[in-house]
């Protein structure tokens, strides 16, 4: 387990500590379909890997004259290999090369070659001198793959016959790295008895072309497929696949986070720029008549995009009271007096009377406000506040779910819709999939494809609060509303746009002309 915001070096350090290996002897790669796609830089960010990535770590086993590497998850009985390497060229250092296991398969349809190379098993890595003889290379490779064919006869003498041949191939082992594709070459063969020095570049790929009879008679697929899985991998998989509830998401949303940032009081006291720890949090003061949750399933990190397929469970009935901010609510008497003074029937809309005072930012009125009546002040607040918010009605009922089926690049949207009956127990759920609409069970609504959740407050669902109060059909006439039609009809005034400063407040009060659409923008 490594931090997601860490480096590849942190991953190598964790593996080194887990297996008691030196960190400098580990190489992190991306392996798929039998070959190495890329090699990870130790200073690269772990955030470039998605949650389903399975990087392969190779252990570099060093000896005095040569080095070969094998997967950490592979057979553990491979020891240090001391193979004589030709260094007559005087070149120092070593290069890292990749080796892929290949077997030739005859194909019915082909263009240039009736045979195609098929990859199998886990690739190998070798570090060798940049110049070496073919015989030394064959001997080193055979020692690295000997555990796959333990019963095969050992090559002896100068004219030893190896159970495979080596070829120069491209990265995925499908063709030759030296010849043009027009020649249909699957890889130029490296002779095992050549006295000529072989020049290899870093991260070159060699194909291990196995003899078909050797594979059929001596190859041990159980040994080749053996992978040691550490218990931390299984724990991480269980944790990632464990369903997460909407309640847990809400708890993290309203939870506090400690951050270090600029502190005005500390800076003023010390006379220098000072940072101090602060508590950062998100608070919910009241709930609206409709509640929509968007699950963050689409992730983009450092240019890598992927979708999260975690199952998030959500209830049909949701109470948000545990997630509301702590506050001293004003008594019902003052709210009731406010409603009665304005001629509002609180019984017909319990949320309106409740929120007139709960959602105000100014202190309670004492009946005198600089020459203006209390009624006038409350009338002004009534137009400013969204009066359908409530801290009393906190129970919500699920009535719709939007699903996304697919991945980051493409997919399909469906919806589950709740059809209300005469009573809550008689409601039913329906799936809308393009032109198809069919009934589904309530337990099928919760799935790993859920993307958007739609809830309605219980007093709205039961009709205590009508839609005409949630969504007023006519705007308040006491305040001016910016209408695009009015803006388009106004004269375009270049001198006003260039020489006059526009104030949206003055425009709403009618004391300033907008000067056209550009003036408003």
C-alpha positions as CSV (number, residue, x, y, z in Angstrom):
1,X,0.0,0.0,0.0
2,X,1.5,3.2,-1.1
3,X,0.2,6.8,-1.1
4,X,-1.6,7.7,-4.3
5,X,0.1,11.1,-4.4
6,X,3.5,9.6,-4.0
7,X,6.2,8.7,-6.5
8,X,7.1,5.4,-8.2
9,X,10.1,5.4,-5.9
10,X,7.7,5.0,-3.0
11,X,6.3,1.9,-4.7
12,X,9.8,0.5,-5.2
13,X,10.7,1.3,-1.5
14,X,7.6,-0.5,-0.3
15,X,8.4,-3.6,-2.4
16,X,12.0,-3.5,-1.3
17,X,11.0,-3.4,2.4
18,X,8.4,-6.1,1.8
19,X,10.8,-8.5,0.2
20,X,14.0,-7.4,2.0
21,X,15.7,-6.3,-1.3
22,X,17.8,-3.3,-2.1
23,X,15.7,-0.7,-3.7
24,X,18.3,0.1,-6.4
25,X,17.9,-3.5,-7.7
26,X,14.2,-3.0,-8.6
27,X,12.8,-1.9,-11.9
28,X,9.1,-0.9,-12.3
29,X,7.4,-1.7,-15.6
30,X,4.0,-1.8,-17.2
31,X,3.6,-5.4,-18.6
32,X,0.6,-6.6,-20.6
33,X,0.0,-9.3,-23.2
34,X,3.4,-10.8,-22.6
35,X,5.6,-7.8,-23.2
36,X,6.8,-4.6,-21.5
37,X,4.8,-1.6,-22.6
38,X,6.9,0.9,-20.8
39,X,9.4,1.4,-18.0
40,X,8.3,3.7,-15.2
41,X,10.6,6.5,-14.1
42,X,11.3,6.4,-10.3
43,X,10.5,10.1,-10.1
44,X,7.2,9.6,-11.9
45,X,3.9,10.3,-10.0
46,X,1.8,7.4,-8.8
47,X,-1.3,9.4,-9.7
48,X,-0.7,8.4,-13.4
49,X,-1.7,4.9,-12.5
50,X,-5.4,4.1,-12.2
51,X,-6.8,1.9,-9.4
52,X,-6.8,-1.1,-11.6
53,X,-3.2,-0.8,-12.8
54,X,-0.9,-3.8,-12.0
55,X,2.7,-2.6,-12.5
56,X,5.3,-5.4,-12.6
57,X,8.4,-5.0,-10.4
58,X,11.5,-6.8,-11.6
59,X,14.4,-7.7,-9.3
60,X,17.8,-7.1,-10.6
61,X,20.2,-9.8,-9.5
62,X,23.8,-8.5,-9.8
63,X,27.0,-10.5,-10.2
64,X,30.6,-9.5,-10.9
65,X,30.4,-9.9,-14.7
66,X,26.7,-9.9,-15.7
67,X,23.3,-9.2,-14.4
68,X,19.9,-10.6,-15.2
69,X,16.5,-9.8,-13.7
70,X,13.4,-11.8,-12.9
71,X,10.0,-10.7,-11.7
72,X,9.7,-10.3,-7.9
73,X,6.5,-12.3,-8.1
74,X,8.1,-15.2,-9.9
75,X,10.2,-18.2,-8.8
76,X,12.3,-17.4,-5.8
77,X,14.9,-20.2,-6.3
78,X,16.9,-18.3,-9.0
79,X,20.2,-17.3,-7.6
80,X,23.0,-15.1,-8.7
81,X,24.3,-16.1,-12.2
82,X,28.0,-15.7,-12.9
83,X,28.3,-15.6,-16.7
84,X,31.5,-14.5,-18.5
85,X,30.8,-11.6,-20.8
86,X,33.0,-10.3,-23.6
87,X,34.3,-6.8,-22.8
88,X,37.0,-6.7,-25.4
89,X,35.6,-3.6,-27.0
90,X,36.6,-1.7,-23.9
91,X,33.1,-0.3,-23.4
92,X,32.0,0.0,-19.8
93,X,28.5,0.0,-18.2
94,X,25.5,-2.1,-19.2
95,X,22.3,-1.9,-21.1
96,X,18.8,-3.1,-20.1
97,X,17.1,-5.3,-22.7
98,X,13.7,-7.0,-22.7
99,X,13.1,-10.6,-23.7
100,X,9.7,-12.0,-24.7
101,X,8.6,-15.7,-24.9
102,X,7.4,-16.6,-28.4
103,X,6.1,-19.6,-30.1
104,X,5.3,-19.7,-33.8
105,X,1.7,-20.6,-34.9
106,X,0.6,-21.4,-38.4
107,X,-2.2,-19.2,-39.6
108,X,-4.8,-19.8,-42.3
109,X,-4.9,-16.2,-43.6
110,X,-1.7,-14.3,-44.0
111,X,-0.1,-11.6,-46.1
112,X,3.7,-12.3,-46.2
113,X,4.4,-15.1,-43.7
114,X,2.3,-18.2,-43.0
115,X,3.5,-18.1,-39.4
116,X,2.7,-15.6,-36.7
117,X,4.5,-15.1,-33.3
118,X,2.4,-15.7,-30.3
119,X,3.6,-14.3,-26.9
120,X,3.1,-16.2,-23.6
121,X,4.5,-16.1,-20.1
122,X,6.0,-13.1,-18.3
123,X,8.8,-11.2,-20.1
124,X,12.3,-11.1,-18.7
125,X,14.8,-8.3,-18.3
126,X,18.5,-8.6,-18.7
127,X,21.3,-6.1,-18.1
128,X,24.4,-7.0,-20.2
129,X,27.4,-5.2,-21.6
130,X,26.5,-3.2,-24.7
131,X,28.9,-5.5,-26.7
132,X,28.9,-9.3,-26.1
133,X,29.2,-12.5,-28.0
134,X,26.2,-14.5,-29.0
135,X,27.4,-17.6,-27.1
136,X,27.6,-15.6,-23.9
137,X,24.1,-14.1,-24.5
138,X,22.6,-17.5,-25.1
139,X,24.2,-18.9,-21.9
140,X,22.8,-16.0,-19.8
141,X,19.3,-16.3,-21.2
142,X,19.2,-20.1,-20.7
143,X,20.2,-19.7,-17.0
144,X,17.4,-17.2,-16.6
145,X,14.7,-19.5,-18.1
146,X,16.0,-22.8,-17.0
147,X,13.3,-23.1,-14.2
148,X,10.6,-23.2,-16.9
149,X,12.1,-26.4,-18.5
150,X,13.9,-28.1,-15.5
151,X,13.9,-31.5,-17.1
152,X,15.2,-30.5,-20.5
153,X,18.8,-31.7,-21.4
154,X,21.5,-29.2,-20.5
155,X,23.5,-27.8,-23.5
156,X,27.1,-28.8,-23.1
157,X,30.2,-28.1,-25.2
158,X,31.0,-25.4,-27.6
159,X,28.3,-26.6,-30.1
160,X,25.6,-26.7,-27.5
161,X,22.0,-27.0,-28.8
162,X,19.7,-24.7,-26.9
163,X,15.9,-25.3,-26.6
164,X,15.3,-21.9,-28.1
165,X,16.7,-19.3,-30.5
166,X,17.1,-15.6,-30.0
167,X,15.8,-13.0,-32.5
168,X,15.8,-9.2,-32.7
169,X,12.2,-8.1,-32.6
170,X,10.1,-5.0,-31.9
171,X,8.7,-4.2,-28.6
172,X,5.6,-6.5,-28.8
173,X,7.6,-9.3,-30.5
174,X,5.3,-9.3,-33.6
175,X,7.9,-8.5,-36.2
176,X,11.6,-7.9,-36.8
177,X,13.2,-4.7,-35.5
178,X,15.8,-4.7,-38.3
179,X,13.9,-5.5,-41.5
180,X,11.2,-3.7,-43.3
181,X,7.6,-5.0,-42.9
182,X,7.6,-5.8,-46.6
183,X,10.0,-8.7,-46.0
184,X,7.6,-10.4,-43.6
185,X,10.5,-11.1,-41.2
186,X,9.5,-12.1,-37.7
187,X,12.9,-11.4,-36.3
188,X,16.6,-11.6,-37.4
189,X,18.1,-14.7,-35.7
190,X,21.1,-14.2,-33.5
191,X,23.6,-17.2,-34.1
192,X,24.7,-18.8,-30.8
193,X,28.2,-19.6,-32.2
194,X,29.2,-16.3,-33.7
195,X,32.5,-14.8,-32.7
196,X,31.3,-11.4,-33.9
197,X,30.5,-8.9,-31.1
198,X,26.8,-8.2,-30.9
199,X,25.9,-4.5,-30.3
200,X,22.7,-3.9,-28.3
201,X,21.0,-0.7,-27.5
202,X,19.2,0.1,-24.3
203,X,15.7,-1.3,-23.9
204,X,16.0,-3.4,-27.1
205,X,13.7,-6.4,-27.3
206,X,14.8,-10.0,-28.0
207,X,12.4,-12.8,-28.8
208,X,12.9,-16.2,-27.2
209,X,11.6,-18.5,-29.9
210,X,11.0,-21.8,-28.1
211,X,11.3,-25.2,-29.9
212,X,7.8,-26.7,-30.2
213,X,8.9,-30.1,-29.1
214,X,10.6,-28.8,-26.0
215,X,7.5,-26.8,-25.0
216,X,5.3,-29.8,-25.5
217,X,7.5,-32.2,-23.5
218,X,9.3,-30.2,-20.8
219,X,7.6,-26.8,-20.4
220,X,6.1,-26.3,-16.9
221,X,3.2,-23.9,-17.2
222,X,2.4,-24.1,-13.5
223,X,5.9,-22.7,-12.7
224,X,5.5,-20.0,-15.3
225,X,2.1,-18.9,-14.0
226,X,3.2,-18.9,-10.4
227,X,2.8,-15.4,-8.9
228,X,3.3,-14.6,-5.2
229,X,0.4,-12.3,-4.2
230,X,1.1,-10.4,-1.0
231,X,-1.7,-10.1,1.5
232,X,-1.7,-6.3,1.2
233,X,-2.9,-6.7,-2.5
234,X,-5.9,-8.8,-1.5
235,X,-6.8,-6.4,1.3
236,X,-6.6,-3.5,-1.1
237,X,-8.8,-5.3,-3.6
238,X,-11.4,-6.1,-0.9
239,X,-11.4,-2.5,0.3
240,X,-11.7,-1.2,-3.3
241,X,-14.6,-3.6,-4.0
242,X,-16.4,-3.0,-0.7
243,X,-19.6,-1.1,-1.3
244,X,-19.6,2.5,0.0
245,X,-22.7,4.1,1.3
246,X,-24.1,7.6,0.5
247,X,-24.0,8.3,4.2
248,X,-20.2,7.8,4.2
249,X,-19.8,10.2,1.3
250,X,-21.9,12.8,3.1
251,X,-19.9,12.4,6.3
252,X,-16.7,13.1,4.4
253,X,-18.3,16.0,2.6
254,X,-19.2,17.8,5.9
255,X,-16.1,16.6,7.7
256,X,-13.4,19.1,8.7
257,X,-10.0,19.2,7.2
258,X,-6.9,20.9,8.7
259,X,-5.0,23.1,6.3
260,X,-2.1,25.5,6.7
261,X,-2.7,28.9,5.1
262,X,-2.3,32.6,5.6
263,X,-3.4,33.9,9.0
264,X,-4.3,37.6,9.2
265,X,-4.1,37.9,13.0
266,X,-0.8,36.1,13.3
267,X,0.7,38.2,10.5
268,X,-0.5,41.4,12.2
269,X,1.0,40.3,15.5
270,X,4.4,39.2,14.2
271,X,4.6,41.9,11.5
272,X,5.6,39.3,8.9
273,X,3.7,36.9,6.6
274,X,2.7,34.0,8.8
275,X,0.8,30.8,8.1
276,X,-1.1,28.9,10.7
277,X,-3.3,25.7,10.8
278,X,-7.0,26.3,10.0
279,X,-10.0,24.1,10.0
280,X,-11.7,23.9,6.6
281,X,-15.2,22.4,6.3
282,X,-18.3,22.4,4.3
283,X,-21.6,23.0,6.2
284,X,-25.2,22.4,5.1
285,X,-27.5,24.9,6.8
286,X,-30.9,23.9,5.3
287,X,-32.3,21.5,2.7
288,X,-34.1,22.6,-0.4
289,X,-37.3,21.0,-1.8
290,X,-35.2,19.0,-4.3
291,X,-31.9,17.3,-3.7
292,X,-29.5,16.1,-6.5
293,X,-26.3,14.1,-5.8
294,X,-23.7,13.6,-8.5
295,X,-21.3,10.7,-7.8
296,X,-17.8,11.6,-8.9
297,X,-17.2,8.6,-11.2
298,X,-15.0,10.3,-13.8
299,X,-11.5,11.0,-12.7
300,X,-8.8,13.0,-14.6
301,X,-5.3,13.0,-13.1
302,X,-2.2,14.2,-14.8
303,X,-3.7,13.7,-18.2
304,X,-5.0,10.2,-17.5
305,X,-8.8,9.7,-17.5
306,X,-10.7,6.8,-16.2
307,X,-14.0,5.9,-14.6
308,X,-14.6,4.5,-11.1
309,X,-16.9,1.5,-11.0
310,X,-17.3,1.3,-7.2
311,X,-20.7,0.4,-5.9
312,X,-22.2,3.3,-3.9
313,X,-25.3,2.2,-2.0
314,X,-28.0,4.8,-1.4
315,X,-31.3,4.6,0.5
316,X,-34.8,5.2,-0.8
317,X,-35.5,7.3,2.3
318,X,-32.8,9.8,3.3
319,X,-32.6,12.0,6.4
320,X,-30.0,14.8,6.1
321,X,-30.5,16.0,9.7
322,X,-27.2,14.5,10.9
323,X,-25.3,16.5,8.3
324,X,-26.8,19.9,9.1
325,X,-24.7,22.5,10.6
326,X,-25.0,23.2,14.3
327,X,-27.0,26.4,15.0
328,X,-29.4,28.0,17.5
329,X,-32.7,28.1,15.6
330,X,-35.0,30.9,16.5
331,X,-38.3,30.0,18.2
332,X,-41.4,29.2,16.3
333,X,-43.2,32.1,17.9
334,X,-41.1,34.7,16.1
335,X,-41.5,32.8,12.8
336,X,-45.2,32.6,13.4
337,X,-45.5,36.3,14.2
338,X,-43.5,37.0,11.0
339,X,-45.9,34.9,8.9
340,X,-49.0,36.5,10.5
341,X,-47.7,40.0,10.0
342,X,-47.2,39.4,6.3
343,X,-50.6,37.7,5.9
344,X,-49.0,34.3,5.1
345,X,-50.9,31.1,6.1
346,X,-48.2,29.1,7.8
347,X,-50.3,26.0,7.9
348,X,-50.5,25.9,4.1
349,X,-46.7,26.2,3.8
350,X,-44.8,25.3,7.0
351,X,-41.4,25.9,5.3
352,X,-42.1,29.5,4.5
353,X,-42.8,30.6,8.0
354,X,-39.9,28.6,9.3
355,X,-37.2,30.0,7.0
356,X,-38.1,33.7,7.2
357,X,-35.8,34.1,10.3
358,X,-33.7,30.9,10.1
359,X,-31.9,31.9,6.9
360,X,-31.3,35.5,7.6
361,X,-27.7,36.8,8.0
362,X,-28.7,40.0,9.9
363,X,-29.5,40.1,13.6
364,X,-33.1,39.9,14.8
365,X,-35.1,43.0,14.3
366,X,-36.2,45.0,17.3
367,X,-39.1,46.7,15.4
368,X,-37.2,49.8,14.5
369,X,-34.8,49.8,11.5
370,X,-33.6,53.3,10.7
371,X,-37.0,54.7,9.9
372,X,-38.2,51.7,7.9
373,X,-40.9,49.4,9.3
374,X,-40.2,45.9,10.3
375,X,-42.7,44.7,7.7
376,X,-40.7,46.5,5.0
377,X,-37.5,44.9,6.1
378,X,-39.1,41.5,6.1
379,X,-40.7,42.1,2.8
380,X,-37.3,42.9,1.4
381,X,-35.8,39.7,2.9
382,X,-38.7,37.7,1.5
383,X,-37.7,38.7,-2.0
384,X,-34.0,38.0,-1.5
385,X,-34.2,34.6,0.3
386,X,-35.2,31.4,-1.3
387,X,-38.0,30.6,1.2
388,X,-38.4,26.9,0.4
389,X,-35.3,26.0,2.4
390,X,-36.0,24.1,5.6
391,X,-34.3,22.9,8.7
392,X,-37.4,21.2,10.1
393,X,-38.3,19.0,7.1
394,X,-35.1,16.9,6.5
395,X,-36.5,13.6,5.2
396,X,-36.2,13.0,1.5
397,X,-37.6,10.3,-0.8
398,X,-35.7,9.0,-3.9
399,X,-37.7,9.5,-7.1
400,X,-35.0,9.2,-9.9
401,X,-31.6,7.7,-10.7
402,X,-29.5,8.4,-13.9
403,X,-27.2,5.5,-14.8
404,X,-24.0,5.6,-17.0
405,X,-23.1,2.3,-18.5
406,X,-19.6,2.2,-20.1
407,X,-16.2,3.8,-19.7
408,X,-14.6,7.2,-19.9
409,X,-14.6,7.4,-23.7
410,X,-18.1,6.1,-24.5
411,X,-21.2,4.8,-22.8
412,X,-25.0,4.7,-22.6
413,X,-27.4,6.5,-20.2
414,X,-30.5,5.0,-18.7
415,X,-32.8,6.2,-15.9
416,X,-34.9,4.7,-13.1
417,X,-38.0,6.7,-12.3
418,X,-40.4,6.2,-9.4
419,X,-44.1,6.3,-10.2
420,X,-46.2,7.3,-7.1
421,X,-49.4,5.4,-6.3
422,X,-52.2,6.3,-4.0
423,X,-50.0,5.6,-1.0
424,X,-46.2,5.3,-0.6
425,X,-46.4,1.5,-0.4
426,X,-48.0,1.3,-3.8
427,X,-45.3,3.2,-5.7
428,X,-43.4,1.3,-8.5
429,X,-40.0,1.8,-10.3
430,X,-39.6,1.9,-14.1
431,X,-36.5,1.8,-16.2
432,X,-36.3,4.2,-19.2
433,X,-33.8,2.9,-21.8
434,X,-34.2,4.9,-25.0
435,X,-37.6,3.9,-26.4
436,X,-37.9,0.9,-23.9
437,X,-39.8,1.5,-20.6
438,X,-40.3,-1.5,-18.3
439,X,-40.9,-2.2,-14.6
440,X,-38.0,-3.0,-12.3
441,X,-37.7,-4.1,-8.7
442,X,-36.7,-1.5,-6.1
443,X,-33.6,-3.5,-5.1
444,X,-32.4,-3.2,-8.7
445,X,-32.3,0.6,-8.6
446,X,-29.1,0.5,-6.5
447,X,-26.2,-0.5,-8.9
448,X,-22.6,0.3,-9.7
449,X,-23.8,2.3,-12.8
450,X,-25.6,5.0,-10.7
451,X,-24.4,8.4,-11.5
452,X,-27.1,11.0,-10.5
453,X,-29.5,10.6,-7.6
454,X,-32.7,12.7,-7.4
455,X,-34.5,13.2,-4.0
456,X,-37.6,15.2,-3.2
457,X,-38.4,16.4,0.3
458,X,-41.1,14.6,2.1
459,X,-43.4,17.7,2.5
460,X,-43.1,18.3,-1.2
461,X,-43.8,14.7,-2.2
462,X,-46.9,14.6,0.0
463,X,-48.2,17.9,-1.4
464,X,-47.8,20.1,1.8
465,X,-45.6,22.4,-0.3
466,X,-46.9,23.0,-3.8
467,X,-44.9,23.3,-6.9
468,X,-46.2,26.8,-7.4
469,X,-44.3,27.7,-4.2
470,X,-41.2,25.8,-5.1
471,X,-41.0,27.3,-8.6
472,X,-43.0,30.6,-8.7
473,X,-44.5,31.3,-12.1
474,X,-44.2,35.1,-11.8
475,X,-41.1,36.9,-10.6
476,X,-41.3,39.4,-7.8
477,X,-42.4,42.7,-9.1
478,X,-40.8,44.8,-6.4
479,X,-37.3,44.0,-7.7
480,X,-36.0,44.5,-11.2
481,X,-35.0,41.4,-13.2
482,X,-32.4,41.4,-15.9
483,X,-34.3,40.3,-19.0
484,X,-32.3,39.4,-22.2
485,X,-35.1,40.8,-24.4
486,X,-34.9,44.2,-22.7
487,X,-31.1,44.3,-23.1
488,X,-31.3,43.4,-26.8
489,X,-33.7,46.3,-27.4
490,X,-31.5,48.9,-25.8
491,X,-29.3,51.2,-27.9
492,X,-25.7,50.3,-28.4
493,X,-23.7,53.2,-27.0
494,X,-20.0,53.1,-27.8
495,X,-19.1,56.0,-25.6
496,X,-21.0,54.5,-22.7
497,X,-19.4,51.2,-23.2
498,X,-15.9,52.6,-23.3
499,X,-16.2,55.6,-21.0
500,X,-18.7,54.6,-18.4
501,X,-18.5,52.1,-15.6
502,X,-21.4,49.7,-15.5
503,X,-23.0,48.8,-12.1
504,X,-25.4,45.9,-12.0
505,X,-26.8,47.4,-8.8
506,X,-27.6,50.7,-10.5
507,X,-29.1,48.8,-13.4
508,X,-31.4,46.8,-11.2
509,X,-32.5,50.0,-9.3
510,X,-33.2,51.8,-12.6
511,X,-30.6,54.6,-12.1
512,X,-28.3,53.6,-14.9
513,X,-28.7,52.6,-18.5
514,X,-26.9,49.4,-19.4
515,X,-25.3,50.8,-22.6
516,X,-26.2,47.6,-24.4
517,X,-25.4,44.0,-23.9
518,X,-21.6,44.6,-23.7
519,X,-22.3,47.0,-20.8
520,X,-24.0,44.3,-18.8
521,X,-21.2,41.8,-19.5
